[in-house]
């Protein structure tokens, strides 16, 4: 990352900012500290907009807010390109936007009211569907009134029947049917002169009549049903007309509004950024950061467009600025998919390390060491290729498929080294017999020693990187503490090996002496908590035993699946049972190695050398789309 200063005459400020924004390579820094000597800072002052430009900004802000308000009323349609010059269309848009907003908001209110009314009527159609057969049973005649109610249970139905019988003296007809959500729909047919009396009693008993819009209150019940159905159809037609009107408006006017809106956003972004620019009486100064390889491109673009009147100067970053330098992580194509695992971590500081390459190197190895089966590896490879074909445009799933593809290749490689294929050992496969180095199910202690050796190498590498990192930051005491930890860890590892394979006496005495010297040095450089840090490192190494343990569990489950299939006595049943166990083992073979390999990185490895707290590189550029 390079520290860059752009200098030019004040009349070119906005054109230069526009060009810098179009390139999208430069992060503008508002603070001037570090870019200018302290004694010279008084000669600089922030760029302030003049009254005309400030009024223009307020005008653009207001117009942009009005366009956004209008956009909220319009349907989402594919936007065609507008060939109008946006700057010349601003005045036209400003004149008509209020009228158009009033028109579209009125249409939207009308649409919402119609949809609300239709929703309410549609909720009643369930009752109407239940009531319609009852009219055929009750019949329609002059001088009759119809009352419909909805009840929850049969006890309420019996109570209502007795109540109506007492009121009308059995001059009524009482028909029931099932309604929505378990309700019981009742249609009461009785003389017109008794209708008001029955309704008053029902209200007193808190048995509400099926509600209809107030405009239908004077209609007989059958006419209400027919009117509701007719109104639902009419509302559908009205909604189609309102939506068609909004779509016609959007198709005609929104390309122009969109073009003006983009121009306003660009203009306001430039005017807002001027607050981070400084100037003298003669010229402006834009300070910021950009990737070092892109500096020649920026210099060439500004020189070519402004005929050398704008200068791009690359400055040396000061020591105290190192922690404030923004971070832009760029990895080679092989490592980019592994950013899926590092995006969840905080950004490392500028002088620390990007964790992505380390995961890209060690994660597939650990995955392959744990799974280590030729058959499973080939199946996962096929699954990864299928995922790549299905999810080409979905970044996270595509990255996961690429990671699975690489990891499955390592699983196949270690499968040959272990002599395993679907849980079968090298004894059943001639090719595996030739490539088998160690049989995991019969070599538990050697596999444990191998896993712990991997832990020693991995943790020591982390400490070495931590030593170099602290040395670059000139933290002498921390550097010495890391170095002593490395020395003590290697000596202890050598002494542990000597318990199984004795070293010559001079070598053993030398190791003992190194440990005795390293312990007081550890206390001097690391303080009283240094022994705890050392115990933590030893615990981290022991944690790598999970490589052996989880891998052994996987191969044993595969062997159980094979034997279980043979014990059933039926070929089909055995194949199904064994296949299900293998599927379960494959699922575990994806998640367990992934989780534990990541844990070995996040917990045991990264805390040895990565310092978090970086600031993301956010270049001044146009938003995507």
Order of alpha helices (4+ residues) and beta strands (2+ residues): beta-alpha-beta-beta-alpha-alpha-beta-alpha-beta-beta-alpha-alpha-beta-beta-alpha-beta-beta-alpha-alpha-alpha-alpha-alpha-alpha-alpha-alpha-alpha-alpha-alpha-alpha-beta
